[in-house]
């Protein structure tokens, strides 16, 4: 194991990857709820990320003994630098929550993964239970990002943390997991606010809806690209890496479209607060595009055939989030859709891509995508969901391309 003094590179890489993932979720939470407290936590984590990258650079310089080491370590530095860029982009997104409220432009229903906050009621089944015992990710697909207890915030809470009545918890996960999760938290039936959403939708101008759709698409695509880029490295797949490259070009076009829409929306506006909102939206778009560029930097290592140091692959495997590749061998799921199987809410695993037996790739598959015999599924999610997803998809272990 590559070590220096009081730390080893693998541990630093694991922490950097997990930290960048958490920061993204928290940053979007900050703007979705216009919450300055969460934004400040993102800034603290951003400083921590800078410190980790500094440590890593020192370790790499001390560890390189020859040209082969230098080449392998350069790839690690490239991907670590990309993780820092993701964290910087998350910090830029969080800054928006400090200065302007853009919530009216954000429609959570358009997001692949929702971010919600809800308070634990007296009738909640979660009350007085630890996160470890509740296994929320594998039961509902929802992951707890933070807990607010009184005036105190707990970010990325420990699995032994016991939830208490009146805790405010911020979670992220699939939209279909929200009703079950909210019922567990409140003890009552979840009621969708469709009527309110419809009334607000009538008031919106066409251009505002276009902006909301583009912001959601860019968020979804940037997060997909990060997952795919790590998958490309994990499985040494140029096919997936090439898809990341193509998606990066699509993201550039989407940013251009958003800029045009924002310029159109700015016509005739004289209110400074409205200008600030539009400026904030542009910052979100720029940050999302930076995240996509960072994802491409990670995938680029595969495209350039750089031999990775084993420490990097070990760091991905030991991350809080696992990346799996499974073949569909369970006949009970053949012909069923992802929506019918409820994989996300049952296991917490998010399907990044499906490769059909005849070679076609389906990236970020919709709920109506059917599972067919010998499909290969690329997914990411909590370690706790690994055995459960293997049981659902295949009786065999993950396979190689």
Secondary structure as GFF3:
##gff-version 3
##sequence-region A 1 401
A	DSSP	beta_strand	3	4	.	.	.	ID=ss1
A	DSSP	beta_strand	7	8	.	.	.	ID=ss2
A	DSSP	alpha_helix	9	32	.	.	.	ID=ss3
A	DSSP	alpha_helix	36	63	.	.	.	ID=ss4
A	DSSP	alpha_helix	67	99	.	.	.	ID=ss5
A	DSSP	three_ten_helix	103	105	.	.	.	ID=ss6
A	DSSP	three_ten_helix	108	110	.	.	.	ID=ss7
A	DSSP	beta_strand	113	119	.	.	.	ID=ss8
A	DSSP	alpha_helix	131	134	.	.	.	ID=ss9
A	DSSP	alpha_helix	136	139	.	.	.	ID=ss10
A	DSSP	beta_strand	143	149	.	.	.	ID=ss11
A	DSSP	beta_strand	152	155	.	.	.	ID=ss12
A	DSSP	beta_strand	168	174	.	.	.	ID=ss13
A	DSSP	three_ten_helix	175	177	.	.	.	ID=ss14
A	DSSP	alpha_helix	178	186	.	.	.	ID=ss15
A	DSSP	alpha_helix	194	203	.	.	.	ID=ss16
A	DSSP	alpha_helix	206	234	.	.	.	ID=ss17
A	DSSP	alpha_helix	238	266	.	.	.	ID=ss18
A	DSSP	alpha_helix	272	303	.	.	.	ID=ss19
A	DSSP	alpha_helix	310	317	.	.	.	ID=ss20
A	DSSP	beta_strand	321	327	.	.	.	ID=ss21
A	DSSP	three_ten_helix	331	333	.	.	.	ID=ss22
A	DSSP	alpha_helix	338	341	.	.	.	ID=ss23
A	DSSP	alpha_helix	343	347	.	.	.	ID=ss24
A	DSSP	beta_strand	350	355	.	.	.	ID=ss25
A	DSSP	beta_strand	361	363	.	.	.	ID=ss26
A	DSSP	beta_strand	376	382	.	.	.	ID=ss27
A	DSSP	three_ten_helix	383	385	.	.	.	ID=ss28
A	DSSP	alpha_helix	386	393	.	.	.	ID=ss29
###
